[in-house]
Amino acid sequence: MTLTAHELGSDEGRCPVPLMALHGIRGHGRRWRFLEGLHGWGLDLRGHGSSPVLPPWSLEQHADDVLATMNGLGLARVDLVGLSFGGAVALYVAHRAPERVRRLVLLDPAAGIDPAVALERARGVQPEPCFHDPSEALAVRARYWPCAPSATVAAEVAAHLAQGADGLWRWRYEPTAVVAACAEMSRPAPLPPKGTETLLVQADRKSVVPAPYVAACLAAGVRLEVIDAGHGMDIEAPVLTRDVVAGFLTS
């Protein structure tokens, strides 16, 4: 199955191959617009945004979806970036087809997390939030993202909110797909494939990356950057995150 792909940047990117970026749970591909100067695509993962919603929602299926989308776009090789659950998916893509990933960037990946934490997150998914009008959603999102500029919050509502048949407004994701993703996060996390240049970017606040996984990555030669941001670094620190990603991919 191919996914909805949102083109990022100009067609004259600064890297030898295009970028492919994978969001976290409840996210969507347009959130990667902050990666200015890097050409590529932000994908809506299965069950999110405008992509098909039907299961299965396993890491293997998500990885196969990404590879099918690469085929549909005619991309033989990409630089792969994944945030949170998208980082877990990116690891599976890299293992399924290492020859198709030039460089790998893992932004505070939600991989191999404590099952108790995964359970808590899954329980927090229901009930699905709904709003009577977009302005209500805007106010809620602004409180949830206190560090985000008002323009970022407005863009999120415009891109990610949809009205249902009952007249209520909801974010464009399937809650059961998010619950499934929480379970997938608790599976043992593979290290990046040998031979794939990899950058692990860890948040210095509220990171979800288990310390043993960080240590194993360092022992395997993975480059580590700890940045001044929380887990949602794409929203809290988009410029810093962009600069770290671009610095690695263009070096």
SULMOZI-V857067 format. One line per field, one symbol per residue. ss: DSSP state (H for helix, E for strand, L for the rest). burial: 1 if it has 9 or more other ideal C-beta (glycine too) atoms within 8 Angstrom, else 0. Layout:
BEGIN
ss = ???
burial = ???
END
This chain:
BEGIN
ss = LLLLEEEELLLLLLLLLEEEEELLLLLLHHHHHHLLLLLEEEELLLLELLLLLLLLLLHHHHHHHHHHHHHHHLLLLEEEEEELHHHHHHHHHHHHLHHHEEEEEEELLLLLLLHHHHHHHHHLLLLLLLELLHHHHHHHHHHHLLLLLHHHHHHHHHHHEEELLLLLEEELELHHHHHHHHHHHLLLLLLLLLLLEEEEEEELLLLLLLHHHHHHHHHLLLEEEEELLLLLHHHHLHHHHHHHHHHHHHL
burial = 00111101100010101111111110111111111001111111111110100000101011111111111000100111111111111111111101011011111111111000111011001000001001011101110010010001111110011001000111111011111111111110100110010111111000111100110111010111101010101111110111011101100
END
